[in-house]
Amino acid sequence: MSATEASSLGAAEAARRIAAGELTSAALVGACLERIAAREETVRAWAHLDPAAALAQARERDVQRPAGPLHGVPVGIKDIVDTADLPTERGSVIHAGRRPDADAACVARLRAAGAVILGKTVTTEFAYFSPGPTRNPADPSRTPGGSSSGSAAAVGATMVPVALGSQTAGSVIRPAAYCGVLGLKPTRGVVGLRGVMALSPNLDTLGWFAREAEDLALLGRVLVDAWPATPDGPLAVAVAQTPWWDRADAAGQAAFTAAAERLAAAGARVREFELPERFAGLPDAQDAVMAHDMARSLRHEYEHHAGALSDVLRAYVERGQAIPQAEAEAGVALGAECRALLAELLEPGEVLLVPAATGEPPAFADGVTGDPLFCRAWTLLGVPALAVPGLTGPGGAPVGVQLVAPAGTDATLVAAGARAAAALA
């Protein structure tokens, strides 16, 4: 197998080949490192990479009995997630050189499952909106999205089969949609956040990126205590333009409409669906909760290193300082109300199809990571959401769509996402 073929494998397929003796972990990691060497100067997905250490991990895996379902498979880790053997600098000069004493809980689970930690992927500054150096692998003149920019770009560029990210507004779904990969934000709380930089206790959720649908469930089984068996049944989709439809551009609207048509043509049960009026205020409520919580989570950085914060982050923290506790609590309550409503309104096994982004990824030169508008509501609700690729805009850049399901139905969502990805591909 060539290095190009090896680096293109999904995590589950790579694990099967390693278990069968058809591939070594060292060969797979070496292939990924070759791919990084070929594309990193353009994509710039990695914050910290130690090729020798990664290969040493792989060689250790090759002489061990299989430790778990990710045995020998490389994984990328967003640079807000602690790793004991690599720096975790959180996208800020304030934490330059920071070396955690221990792995985050999610990293410990990955290692226990046999994974090789390939390196740390670029995050925007403190996982907010100020861009890092990462470019979109599908079109380097565009942003990869944020804040999990490096993870989405590394997977999209076939530098690594899977990678971890996080979402507080739209930081998994939007970069996945922009980079043409799958991105899962599971139900809030099903993955422990010990060792992951905190921004908002009401919103923060660990997620992951993959090119192959089966890898979403594979990581779910590793990272979640009780990941259910994959459910059977046809794909059933409720299509909702959402109350924010007019804020999507022509490319975003056309891609969404095309996705619904393709799913119907592929045999999915598709129905038009209108979200209740109460949902209209969710993006603003999520923004208020996020600003309020971030002002408190980043208090130390603001009070002691304000000059080292970007203008956009400093302004957001100052805005959050002025948001009353009661307003934040009201936003959380609205999210809980709509979370229950969504579960009541969707039929059993049905998923919601909504836009993932406003349109194609903006130009990198614009200095923005894109608008998380179409992600904010589902992050506030804490329900699982999945970016599904397969569509492009008029400029040729990826424009993914988003599937959403009631809280706790992550396995149903992932199964639906696999069927949708096949239809949209």
C-alpha positions in Angstrom: 0.0 0.0 0.0 1.3 3.4 -0.9 1.7 6.2 1.6 -1.1 8.2 -0.2 -3.4 5.2 0.1 -2.6 4.7 3.8 -3.1 8.3 4.8 -6.5 8.3 3.1 -7.8 5.4 5.2 -10.5 6.0 7.8 -9.8 5.1 11.4 -12.0 2.0 11.5 -10.6 0.6 8.2 -7.0 1.4 9.4 -7.6 -0.4 12.7 -9.0 -3.5 10.9 -5.9 -3.6 8.6 -3.6 -3.2 11.6 -5.4 -6.0 13.5 -5.2 -8.3 10.4 -1.4 -7.7 10.0 -1.9 -6.0 6.7 -0.6 -2.6 7.9 1.6 -1.5 10.8 0.9 1.5 12.9 4.4 2.8 12.1 3.6 2.7 8.4 0.3 4.5 8.9 1.8 7.2 11.1 4.7 7.5 8.7 2.2 8.0 5.8 0.4 10.7 7.7 3.6 12.4 8.5 4.5 12.3 4.8 1.2 13.9 3.9 1.7 16.6 6.6 5.2 17.3 5.1 3.6 17.7 1.7 0.7 20.0 2.7 1.5 21.6 6.0 3.2 24.6 4.5 0.0 25.5 2.7 -2.7 24.3 5.2 -0.9 25.0 8.5 -3.2 22.7 10.5 -0.8 21.8 13.3 0.2 23.8 16.4 2.6 21.1 17.9 4.0 18.1 16.1 6.8 15.8 17.2 7.2 13.2 14.4 9.8 11.2 16.2 7.6 10.8 19.3 4.6 9.9 17.2 6.6 7.2 15.4 7.9 5.9 18.7 4.3 5.6 19.9 3.4 3.7 16.7 6.3 1.3 17.1 5.2 0.6 20.7 1.7 -0.2 19.4 3.2 -2.6 16.8 4.8 -4.8 19.5 1.8 -4.8 21.8 -1.3 -6.9 21.8 -4.3 -4.8 20.5 -5.4 -2.5 23.3 -8.7 -1.4 21.9 -10.7 -0.4 18.8 -8.2 2.4 17.9 -5.1 0.3 18.2 -2.3 2.0 16.2 -4.5 4.6 14.7 -3.3 8.3 14.8 -5.6 11.0 16.1 -5.3 14.8 16.1 -6.1 16.8 19.3 -7.3 20.4 19.4 -4.9 22.6 21.2 -7.3 23.4 24.0 -7.2 19.8 25.2 -4.5 18.9 27.6 -1.8 16.4 26.6 1.0 15.3 29.0 3.6 14.9 26.2 2.8 17.9 24.1 2.2 21.6 24.9 -1.3 22.9 25.2 -1.2 26.7 24.4 -4.9 27.4 23.7 -4.1 29.5 20.7 -2.8 32.4 22.8 0.7 33.8 23.5 -0.5 34.1 27.1 -0.1 30.3 27.5 2.9 29.9 25.2 5.0 27.0 26.5 2.3 25.7 28.8 2.9 22.0 29.5 0.1 20.1 31.3 1.0 17.6 33.9 -1.6 15.1 32.7 -3.8 14.1 29.8 -7.3 15.3 29.5 -9.9 12.6 30.3 -10.7 12.2 26.6 -7.1 11.8 25.6 -6.6 9.2 28.3 -9.5 7.3 26.8 -8.0 7.5 23.3 -4.7 6.2 24.5 -6.4 3.4 26.4 -8.1 2.4 23.2 -4.7 2.1 21.5 -4.7 5.4 19.6 -1.4 7.2 18.7 -1.6 10.9 19.6 -0.2 12.4 16.4 0.0 16.1 17.4 -2.0 19.2 18.5 -4.1 21.0 15.9 -4.5 24.7 15.6 -7.3 26.4 17.5 -8.4 30.0 17.2 -7.4 32.2 20.2 -9.1 30.7 23.3 -11.4 28.9 20.9 -13.2 32.1 19.9 -13.3 34.0 16.6 -9.8 35.5 16.1 -8.4 33.3 13.3 -5.2 31.2 13.5 -2.9 30.5 10.6 -4.9 27.5 9.2 -6.1 27.5 5.6 -9.0 25.6 4.1 -7.6 22.4 2.5 -10.2 22.5 -0.2 -9.3 26.1 -1.2 -6.4 27.7 0.7 -7.7 31.2 -0.2 -10.6 30.6 2.2 -11.0 30.1 6.0 -11.3 26.6 7.3 -13.8 27.9 9.9 -13.2 28.0 13.6 -12.5 27.4 16.3 -11.5 23.8 15.6 -9.8 25.0 12.4 -6.8 22.7 12.6 -8.7 19.6 13.4 -11.2 20.0 10.5 -8.4 21.0 8.1 -6.1 18.1 9.1 -8.9 15.6 8.5 -9.9 17.2 5.3 -6.4 17.2 4.0 -6.0 13.5 4.8 -3.2 14.3 7.3 -5.0 12.2 10.0 -8.1 10.0 9.8 -9.9 11.6 12.8 -9.4 14.5 15.2 -11.0 16.0 18.3 -12.5 19.5 18.4 -14.9 21.4 20.6 -18.0 23.5 20.2 -19.3 26.4 22.3 -21.1 28.2 19.4 -20.4 26.5 16.1 -16.8 25.3 16.3 -17.3 21.7 15.2 -20.1 22.0 12.7 -19.0 25.1 10.8 -15.4 24.0 10.2 -16.6 20.5 9.1 -19.1 22.1 6.7 -16.3 24.4 5.3 -13.7 21.7 5.0 -15.9 19.0 3.5 -15.7 16.5 6.3 -18.1 15.0 8.9 -18.2 16.7 12.2 -20.2 15.5 15.3 -21.2 17.6 18.3 -22.7 15.0 20.6 -25.3 15.6 23.3 -23.8 18.0 25.8 -22.4 16.2 28.8 -21.9 12.7 27.4 -18.1 13.3 27.0 -16.2 14.4 30.1 -14.4 17.8 29.8 -11.7 17.3 32.5 -8.6 18.7 31.0 -10.4 20.7 28.3 -10.2 24.5 28.5 -13.4 25.8 29.8 -15.3 28.7 28.1 -18.9 28.1 29.1 -20.2 25.4 31.5 -23.6 25.8 29.9 -22.4 25.3 26.3 -19.0 23.6 26.0 -19.1 20.2 24.2 -16.3 18.0 22.9 -16.7 16.8 19.3 -14.8 15.0 16.6 -14.1 15.0 12.9 -13.9 12.2 10.4 -14.0 11.5 6.6 -15.8 8.2 7.0 -19.2 7.9 8.7 -18.3 4.7 10.6 -15.5 6.5 12.4 -18.0 8.8 14.2 -19.5 5.8 16.0 -16.1 4.3 16.6 -15.0 7.4 18.5 -18.3 7.5 20.2 -17.7 4.0 21.6 -14.3 5.1 22.9 -15.3 8.5 24.4 -18.8 7.9 25.7 -19.6 5.5 28.6 -22.6 3.9 27.0 -22.7 4.4 23.3 -25.8 2.6 22.0 -25.8 0.0 19.2 -26.4 1.4 15.7 -30.2 1.5 15.1 -31.8 0.1 12.0 -34.5 1.8 10.0 -34.9 4.1 7.0 -33.7 7.7 6.9 -36.5 10.1 8.0 -35.8 13.8 7.8 -37.8 16.9 8.8 -36.6 19.7 6.6 -36.5 23.1 8.4 -35.3 26.3 6.8 -35.3 27.8 10.3 -36.3 31.3 11.4 -32.9 32.6 10.2 -33.2 31.4 6.6 -33.0 34.9 5.1 -29.5 35.3 6.6 -28.1 32.5 4.5 -26.7 33.7 1.2 -27.8 32.3 -2.2 -25.1 29.6 -2.1 -26.1 28.4 1.3 -29.8 28.3 0.4 -29.1 26.5 -2.9 -27.0 23.9 -1.2 -29.6 23.2 1.5 -32.4 22.9 -1.0 -30.2 20.6 -3.1 -29.5 18.4 -0.1 -33.1 18.0 0.7 -33.9 17.0 -2.9 -31.0 14.5 -3.0 -32.1 12.8 0.2 -35.7 12.5 -1.1 -34.4 11.1 -4.4 -32.3 8.5 -2.5 -35.4 7.2 -0.8 -35.4 9.1 2.5 -38.8 9.9 4.0 -38.7 13.8 3.9 -41.3 16.2 5.2 -41.3 20.0 5.5 -41.1 21.2 9.0 -41.5 24.7 10.6 -39.8 25.3 14.0 -42.0 26.9 16.7 -41.8 30.6 17.2 -40.0 30.2 20.5 -37.0 29.0 18.5 -36.5 32.4 16.8 -34.7 33.9 19.9 -32.3 31.0 20.4 -29.2 32.4 18.6 -29.3 35.7 20.6 -29.9 33.8 23.8 -26.9 31.5 23.1 -24.7 34.5 22.4 -25.7 36.2 25.7 -25.0 33.0 27.7 -21.7 32.5 25.9 -20.5 36.1 26.5 -21.6 36.0 30.1 -19.8 32.7 30.8 -16.6 33.6 28.8 -16.2 36.9 30.8 -16.0 34.7 33.9 -13.9 31.9 32.4 -11.3 34.3 31.0 -11.3 36.7 34.0 -7.7 35.9 34.9 -6.5 36.5 31.3 -8.4 39.7 31.0 -7.3 41.1 34.3 -3.6 40.2 34.0 -3.0 40.0 30.2 -5.6 42.2 28.5 -3.0 43.6 26.1 -2.2 40.2 24.8 -5.8 39.5 23.9 -7.1 40.2 20.4 -9.4 43.2 20.1 -12.3 41.0 19.2 -11.9 38.7 22.2 -11.3 41.6 24.6 -14.4 43.4 23.4 -16.5 40.2 23.8 -15.3 39.7 27.4 -16.2 43.3 28.2 -19.6 42.8 26.7 -20.0 39.6 28.8 -19.1 41.4 31.9 -22.1 43.7 31.5 -24.6 40.9 30.9 -26.7 40.3 34.1 -26.8 36.8 35.6 -30.6 36.9 35.2 -30.3 37.3 31.4 -27.9 34.4 31.2 -30.2 32.2 33.3 -33.2 33.2 31.0 -31.2 32.1 28.0 -30.4 28.7 29.6 -34.1 28.3 30.5 -35.2 29.0 26.9 -32.7 26.4 25.7 -34.2 23.8 28.1 -37.7 24.7 27.0 -36.9 24.3 23.3 -34.9 21.1 23.9 -38.0 19.5 25.3 -40.1 20.9 22.4 -37.8 19.4 19.8 -38.1 16.0 21.3 -41.9 16.3 21.3 -42.2 17.5 17.7 -39.9 15.1 15.9 -41.2 11.6 15.2 -39.3 8.6 16.6 -36.1 8.1 14.7 -36.5 11.3 12.7 -33.8 13.9 12.4 -33.9 17.5 11.5 -32.2 18.9 8.4 -31.1 22.5 8.8 -28.3 24.7 7.3 -24.8 24.3 8.8 -23.5 27.7 7.7 -24.6 30.8 5.9 -22.9 29.8 2.7 -19.4 29.1 1.3 -16.4 29.7 3.6 -15.3 33.4 3.6 -11.9 34.5 2.1 -9.0 33.9 4.5 -8.0 37.5 3.8 -11.2 38.8 5.4 -9.8 37.8 8.8 -13.0 36.0 9.9 -13.9 32.3 10.5 -17.5 32.6 9.4 -20.8 33.1 11.1 -22.0 30.4 13.6 -25.6 31.6 13.3 -27.0 28.2 12.2 -25.2 26.4 15.0 -26.0 28.5 18.0 -29.5 27.2 18.7 -28.5 23.5 18.8 -25.5 24.3 21.0 -27.8 26.1 23.5 -30.2 23.2 23.4 -27.3 20.7 24.0 -28.7 18.3 21.5 -26.5 16.3 19.1 -25.7 17.9 15.7 -23.8 16.5 12.7 -22.3 18.3 9.7 -22.6 16.2 6.6 -20.5 17.1 3.5 -21.1 16.5 -0.2 -22.2 19.8 -1.6 -20.3 22.8 -3.1 -21.2 26.4 -3.7 -20.7 28.3 -7.0 -17.1 29.1 -6.1 -16.4 25.4 -5.8 -15.9 25.4 -2.0 -17.6 22.9 0.3 -21.0 23.8 1.8 -22.1 21.2 4.3 -25.5 20.8 5.8 -26.5 19.8 9.4 -28.6 17.1 10.9 -29.9 17.6 14.4 -31.7 15.1 16.8 -33.2 15.1 20.3 -30.8 14.9 23.2 -29.5 11.4 23.9 -30.2 10.0 20.4 -26.6 10.4 19.2 -26.4 6.9 17.8 -29.6 7.5 15.8 -28.2 10.8 14.5 -24.9 9.1 13.4 -26.7 6.3 11.6 -28.9 8.9 9.8 -25.7 10.9 9.0 -24.1 7.8 7.4 -27.1 7.4 5.1 -27.3 11.1 4.4 -23.5 11.2 3.6 -23.9 8.3 1.1 -26.8 10.1 -0.6 -25.1 13.4 -0.8 -21.7 12.0 -1.9 
